[in-house]
Amino acid sequence: MKKILVIACLMVLAVASQAQRYAIVDTKYILDKLPEYKEAQKKLDQFSEQWQKEVDSKQSALDKMYKDFEAEQVMLSPELKKKREDELFVREKEVRDLQRKRFGFEGDLFKKRQELVKPIQDKVYNAIQKLAVNRSLDFILDKSEGITVIFADPKLDRSEDILKELGVK
């Protein structure tokens, strides 16, 4: 019986020594606390608003052209009608191209986000990596935006430690 108890204790110790050390952070919370991130977001919002106004202006002009064409269509000769339809088609393509250029995949907004936000995200990532190395953590989970952490003990949240590492109070 003593042998079984000793073997069981050894197994428990072996399992405990193999346990992984982990922490949980909330990168959204961390980023929201960083002044430079807030400033970058503000700049992105300004660019986005400016570009949206540009697209809206072109779309309004196109809508007016469509209304004018609809109103005058019955009075136009077939050649003139074809010419106006072609012009409408070209303008519509210009609006779509502008929208894609500004807001599409790898468009101007994406590039600005990479330019303004990515260095800040890299800074946070490096601070998280440094924390993991310094505290001998096996892995860190990010509980922000859609990561499925059903329950996280608040004592595991190291977001405040990352903020301290970044010099934010």
C-alpha positions as YAML, in Angstrom:
chain: A
units: angstrom
residues:
- id: 1
  name: MET
  ca: [0.00, 0.00, 0.00]
- id: 2
  name: LYS
  ca: [2.86, 2.35, 0.82]
- id: 3
  name: LYS
  ca: [4.38, 1.68, -2.60]
- id: 4
  name: ILE
  ca: [1.15, 2.70, -4.33]
- id: 5
  name: LEU
  ca: [0.93, 5.87, -2.22]
- id: 6
  name: VAL
  ca: [4.56, 6.77, -3.01]
- id: 7
  name: ILE
  ca: [4.03, 6.09, -6.72]
- id: 8
  name: ALA
  ca: [0.84, 8.21, -6.70]
- id: 9
  name: CYS
  ca: [2.68, 11.08, -4.97]
- id: 10
  name: LEU
  ca: [5.52, 10.87, -7.48]
- id: 11
  name: MET
  ca: [3.04, 10.95, -10.35]
- id: 12
  name: VAL
  ca: [1.30, 14.03, -8.89]
- id: 13
  name: LEU
  ca: [4.67, 15.76, -8.50]
- id: 14
  name: ALA
  ca: [5.65, 14.84, -12.06]
- id: 15
  name: VAL
  ca: [2.39, 16.21, -13.44]
- id: 16
  name: ALA
  ca: [2.70, 19.37, -11.34]
- id: 17
  name: SER
  ca: [6.25, 19.98, -12.55]
- id: 18
  name: GLN
  ca: [5.07, 19.57, -16.15]
- id: 19
  name: ALA
  ca: [2.23, 22.10, -15.72]
- id: 20
  name: GLN
  ca: [2.41, 24.95, -18.15]
- id: 21
  name: ARG
  ca: [2.61, 28.51, -16.90]
- id: 22
  name: TYR
  ca: [0.38, 30.96, -18.71]
- id: 23
  name: ALA
  ca: [-1.12, 34.41, -18.47]
- id: 24
  name: ILE
  ca: [-3.94, 36.32, -20.06]
- id: 25
  name: VAL
  ca: [-3.74, 39.83, -21.50]
- id: 26
  name: ASP
  ca: [-6.25, 42.11, -23.16]
- id: 27
  name: THR
  ca: [-4.44, 43.86, -26.01]
- id: 28
  name: LYS
  ca: [-7.44, 46.06, -26.80]
- id: 29
  name: TYR
  ca: [-7.40, 47.34, -23.21]
- id: 30
  name: ILE
  ca: [-3.65, 47.89, -23.39]
- id: 31
  name: LEU
  ca: [-3.82, 49.71, -26.73]
- id: 32
  name: ASP
  ca: [-6.70, 51.90, -25.52]
- id: 33
  name: LYS
  ca: [-4.52, 53.03, -22.61]
- id: 34
  name: LEU
  ca: [-1.64, 54.11, -24.89]
- id: 35
  name: PRO
  ca: [-1.77, 57.82, -25.87]
- id: 36
  name: GLU
  ca: [0.11, 57.20, -29.12]
- id: 37
  name: TYR
  ca: [-2.48, 54.59, -30.13]
- id: 38
  name: LYS
  ca: [-5.31, 57.02, -29.46]
- id: 39
  name: GLU
  ca: [-3.52, 59.64, -31.57]
- id: 40
  name: ALA
  ca: [-2.97, 57.14, -34.41]
- id: 41
  name: GLN
  ca: [-6.65, 56.15, -34.31]
- id: 42
  name: LYS
  ca: [-7.64, 59.82, -34.41]
- id: 43
  name: LYS
  ca: [-5.46, 60.38, -37.50]
- id: 44
  name: LEU
  ca: [-6.90, 57.28, -39.17]
- id: 45
  name: ASP
  ca: [-10.43, 58.51, -38.49]
- id: 46
  name: GLN
  ca: [-9.56, 61.87, -40.06]
- id: 47
  name: PHE
  ca: [-8.16, 60.23, -43.20]
- id: 48
  name: SER
  ca: [-11.14, 57.90, -43.40]
- id: 49
  name: GLU
  ca: [-13.61, 60.77, -43.06]
- id: 50
  name: GLN
  ca: [-11.78, 62.83, -45.70]
- id: 51
  name: TRP
  ca: [-11.68, 59.92, -48.15]
- id: 52
  name: GLN
  ca: [-15.32, 59.04, -47.50]
- id: 53
  name: LYS
  ca: [-16.32, 62.64, -48.31]
- id: 54
  name: GLU
  ca: [-14.38, 62.34, -51.56]
- id: 55
  name: VAL
  ca: [-16.20, 59.13, -52.48]
- id: 56
  name: ASP
  ca: [-19.57, 60.55, -51.42]
- id: 57
  name: SER
  ca: [-19.00, 63.66, -53.55]
- id: 58
  name: LYS
  ca: [-18.27, 61.55, -56.64]
- id: 59
  name: GLN
  ca: [-21.28, 59.34, -55.88]
- id: 60
  name: SER
  ca: [-23.55, 62.40, -55.57]
- id: 61
  name: ALA
  ca: [-22.35, 63.72, -58.92]
- id: 62
  name: LEU
  ca: [-22.99, 60.30, -60.46]
- id: 63
  name: ASP
  ca: [-26.49, 60.14, -58.93]
- id: 64
  name: LYS
  ca: [-27.27, 63.58, -60.39]
- id: 65
  name: MET
  ca: [-26.05, 62.43, -63.80]
- id: 66
  name: TYR
  ca: [-28.35, 59.38, -63.59]
- id: 67
  name: LYS
  ca: [-31.36, 61.56, -62.66]
- id: 68
  name: ASP
  ca: [-30.61, 63.98, -65.50]
- id: 69
  name: PHE
  ca: [-30.24, 61.11, -67.93]
- id: 70
  name: GLU
  ca: [-33.52, 59.54, -66.80]
- id: 71
  name: ALA
  ca: [-35.31, 62.85, -67.27]
- id: 72
  name: GLU
  ca: [-33.83, 63.57, -70.72]
- id: 73
  name: GLN
  ca: [-33.64, 60.02, -72.05]
- id: 74
  name: VAL
  ca: [-36.83, 60.17, -74.13]
- id: 75
  name: MET
  ca: [-35.65, 63.31, -75.94]
- id: 76
  name: LEU
  ca: [-32.16, 62.05, -76.82]
- id: 77
  name: SER
  ca: [-31.15, 60.63, -80.17]
- id: 78
  name: PRO
  ca: [-29.86, 57.04, -80.12]
- id: 79
  name: GLU
  ca: [-26.25, 58.24, -80.62]
- id: 80
  name: LEU
  ca: [-26.48, 60.81, -77.85]
- id: 81
  name: LYS
  ca: [-28.22, 58.31, -75.60]
- id: 82
  name: LYS
  ca: [-25.41, 55.77, -76.17]
- id: 83
  name: LYS
  ca: [-22.79, 58.47, -75.49]
- id: 84
  name: ARG
  ca: [-24.45, 59.43, -72.17]
- id: 85
  name: GLU
  ca: [-24.78, 55.77, -71.13]
- id: 86
  name: ASP
  ca: [-21.08, 55.25, -71.84]
- id: 87
  name: GLU
  ca: [-20.21, 58.34, -69.81]
- id: 88
  name: LEU
  ca: [-22.35, 57.09, -66.92]
- id: 89
  name: PHE
  ca: [-20.62, 53.72, -67.10]
- id: 90
  name: VAL
  ca: [-17.17, 55.37, -67.00]
- id: 91
  name: ARG
  ca: [-18.14, 57.60, -64.05]
- id: 92
  name: GLU
  ca: [-19.60, 54.65, -62.15]
- id: 93
  name: LYS
  ca: [-16.37, 52.72, -62.66]
- id: 94
  name: GLU
  ca: [-14.39, 55.74, -61.43]
- id: 95
  name: VAL
  ca: [-16.44, 55.83, -58.21]
- id: 96
  name: ARG
  ca: [-15.94, 52.08, -57.61]
- id: 97
  name: ASP
  ca: [-12.22, 52.36, -58.35]
- id: 98
  name: LEU
  ca: [-11.85, 55.30, -55.97]
- id: 99
  name: GLN
  ca: [-13.71, 53.45, -53.23]
- id: 100
  name: ARG
  ca: [-11.51, 50.38, -53.75]
- id: 101
  name: LYS
  ca: [-8.37, 52.54, -53.81]
- id: 102
  name: ARG
  ca: [-9.27, 54.25, -50.53]
- id: 103
  name: PHE
  ca: [-10.99, 51.49, -48.55]
- id: 104
  name: GLY
  ca: [-10.32, 48.21, -50.34]
- id: 105
  name: PHE
  ca: [-7.95, 45.43, -49.39]
- id: 106
  name: GLU
  ca: [-4.48, 46.98, -49.23]
- id: 107
  name: GLY
  ca: [-6.02, 50.37, -50.07]
- id: 108
  name: ASP
  ca: [-4.98, 53.74, -48.69]
- id: 109
  name: LEU
  ca: [-6.70, 53.19, -45.33]
- id: 110
  name: PHE
  ca: [-5.03, 49.79, -44.90]
- id: 111
  name: LYS
  ca: [-1.63, 51.31, -45.72]
- id: 112
  name: LYS
  ca: [-2.18, 54.21, -43.30]
- id: 113
  name: ARG
  ca: [-3.18, 51.76, -40.57]
- id: 114
  name: GLN
  ca: [0.01, 49.80, -41.21]
- id: 115
  name: GLU
  ca: [2.04, 53.01, -41.07]
- id: 116
  name: LEU
  ca: [0.42, 54.45, -37.92]
- id: 117
  name: VAL
  ca: [-0.82, 51.52, -35.82]
- id: 118
  name: LYS
  ca: [1.46, 48.58, -36.60]
- id: 119
  name: PRO
  ca: [4.55, 50.06, -34.87]
- id: 120
  name: ILE
  ca: [2.48, 50.53, -31.70]
- id: 121
  name: GLN
  ca: [1.11, 46.99, -31.92]
- id: 122
  name: ASP
  ca: [4.66, 45.70, -32.39]
- id: 123
  name: LYS
  ca: [5.75, 47.64, -29.29]
- id: 124
  name: VAL
  ca: [2.97, 45.96, -27.26]
- id: 125
  name: TYR
  ca: [3.83, 42.56, -28.71]
- id: 126
  name: ASN
  ca: [7.49, 43.01, -27.76]
- id: 127
  name: ALA
  ca: [6.50, 44.01, -24.20]
- id: 128
  name: ILE
  ca: [4.30, 40.88, -23.96]
- id: 129
  name: GLN
  ca: [7.14, 38.73, -25.27]
- id: 130
  name: LYS
  ca: [9.56, 40.28, -22.73]
- id: 131
  name: LEU
  ca: [7.08, 39.61, -19.90]
- id: 132
  name: ALA
  ca: [6.72, 35.99, -21.02]
- id: 133
  name: VAL
  ca: [10.49, 35.47, -21.07]
- id: 134
  name: ASN
  ca: [11.12, 37.27, -17.76]
- id: 135
  name: ARG
  ca: [8.39, 35.34, -15.93]
- id: 136
  name: SER
  ca: [9.06, 32.01, -17.66]
- id: 137
  name: LEU
  ca: [5.54, 31.82, -19.04]
- id: 138
  name: ASP
  ca: [4.76, 29.06, -21.50]
- id: 139
  name: PHE
  ca: [2.04, 30.94, -23.33]
- id: 140
  name: ILE
  ca: [-0.10, 34.06, -23.10]
- id: 141
  name: LEU
  ca: [-3.69, 34.25, -24.24]
- id: 142
  name: ASP
  ca: [-5.22, 37.43, -25.62]
- id: 143
  name: LYS
  ca: [-8.80, 37.82, -24.46]
- id: 144
  name: SER
  ca: [-9.64, 40.80, -26.65]
- id: 145
  name: GLU
  ca: [-11.95, 40.87, -29.67]
- id: 146
  name: GLY
  ca: [-13.37, 37.51, -30.45]
- id: 147
  name: ILE
  ca: [-10.89, 35.17, -28.80]
- id: 148
  name: THR
  ca: [-12.91, 32.51, -27.09]
- id: 149
  name: VAL
  ca: [-11.83, 32.59, -23.49]
- id: 150
  name: ILE
  ca: [-14.89, 31.44, -21.64]
- id: 151
  name: PHE
  ca: [-13.47, 32.11, -18.21]
- id: 152
  name: ALA
  ca: [-10.30, 33.81, -17.15]
- id: 153
  name: ASP
  ca: [-9.29, 34.25, -13.56]
- id: 154
  name: PRO
  ca: [-8.64, 37.99, -13.13]
- id: 155
  name: LYS
  ca: [-5.43, 37.24, -11.23]
- id: 156
  name: LEU
  ca: [-4.01, 35.85, -14.49]
- id: 157
  name: ASP
  ca: [-4.62, 39.13, -16.38]
- id: 158
  name: ARG
  ca: [-1.24, 40.77, -16.94]
- id: 159
  name: SER
  ca: [-2.49, 43.77, -18.92]
- id: 160
  name: GLU
  ca: [-1.49, 46.19, -16.15]
- id: 161
  name: ASP
  ca: [2.03, 44.69, -16.11]
- id: 162
  name: ILE
  ca: [2.34, 45.33, -19.85]
- id: 163
  name: LEU
  ca: [1.21, 48.94, -19.34]
- id: 164
  name: LYS
  ca: [3.87, 49.35, -16.62]
- id: 165
  name: GLU
  ca: [6.45, 47.87, -19.00]
- id: 166
  name: LEU
  ca: [5.40, 50.46, -21.57]
- id: 167
  name: GLY
  ca: [5.59, 53.25, -18.99]
- id: 168
  name: VAL
  ca: [1.83, 53.95, -18.87]
- id: 169
  name: LYS
  ca: [0.07, 54.31, -15.53]
...
